[in-house]
Amino acid sequence: MVSLARAALGLGGNVGDVPASMASALKALDARPDLSVAKVSRLYRTPPWGKLDQPDFVNACALIETTLSPHALLDLCLQTERAHLRERGERWGPRTLDIDLLDYDGEAISDERLTLPHPRAGERAFVLVPLAEIAPDLRLGGRPVGETALAIEPEGIEPMSSDGEWWRVDARSVG
């Protein structure tokens, strides 16, 4: 019997119809036999981070269950980004879709391709706010996400949807 791992994903973008791209990505992931989407946060409008002269982002987080290894899941996230026209140009720049692997069953991994937990997730309100909504007890950096989220300033982060079911419906009606 293959065991299921629980992983946390961060999703975001600021080019095109981001809610629709994120919904399409989650539906594609959920349709796979080796992965299921367990829980999704609300959508959030968030100010740009790192590179400030660009449009606001739309962000959300998802918990998934999968039989994929951490590296195979990373590859799937990158493949899904490319399928949604993600082009990797400037760091922290505009993008149609970004899918970050934030945590994989609490494993610590550090190699040339993957670092888990995500090394900067615990510093970023645009990750912590939606992640705390769906996994407040998840530990990143030894501290529960819900506790870390309460200690940060969520300036400019605004909910865009009323619940985490936005991805199951026509995403163009959200936001």
HELIX and SHEET records of a PDB file:
HELIX    1   1 VAL A   18  ASP A   30  1                                  13    
HELIX    2   2 PRO A   70  ALA A   83  1                                  14    
HELIX    3   3 ALA A  121  GLU A  123  5                                   3    
HELIX    4   4 ALA A  125  ILE A  134  1                                  10    
HELIX    5   5 VAL A  145  LEU A  150  1                                   6    
HELIX    6   6 TRP A  166  ARG A  168  5                                   3    
HELIX    7   7 ALA A  171  SER A  173  5                                   3    
SHEET    1   A 4 LEU A  35  VAL A  40  0                                        
SHEET    2   A 4 PHE A  57  THR A  66 -1                                        
SHEET    3   A 4 ALA A   5  GLY A  13 -1                                        
SHEET    4   A 4 ASP A  98  TYR A 104 -1                                        
SHEET    1   B 4 LEU A  35  VAL A  40  0                                        
SHEET    2   B 4 PHE A  57  THR A  66 -1                                        
SHEET    3   B 4 TYR A  44  THR A  46 -1                                        
SHEET    4   B 4 GLU A 158  PRO A 159 -1                                        
SHEET    1   C 2 ILE A 109  SER A 110  0                                        
SHEET    2   C 2 THR A 115  LEU A 116 -1                                        
SHEET    1   D 2 ARG A 139  LEU A 140  0                                        
SHEET    2   D 2 ARG A 143  PRO A 144 -1                                        
END                                                                             
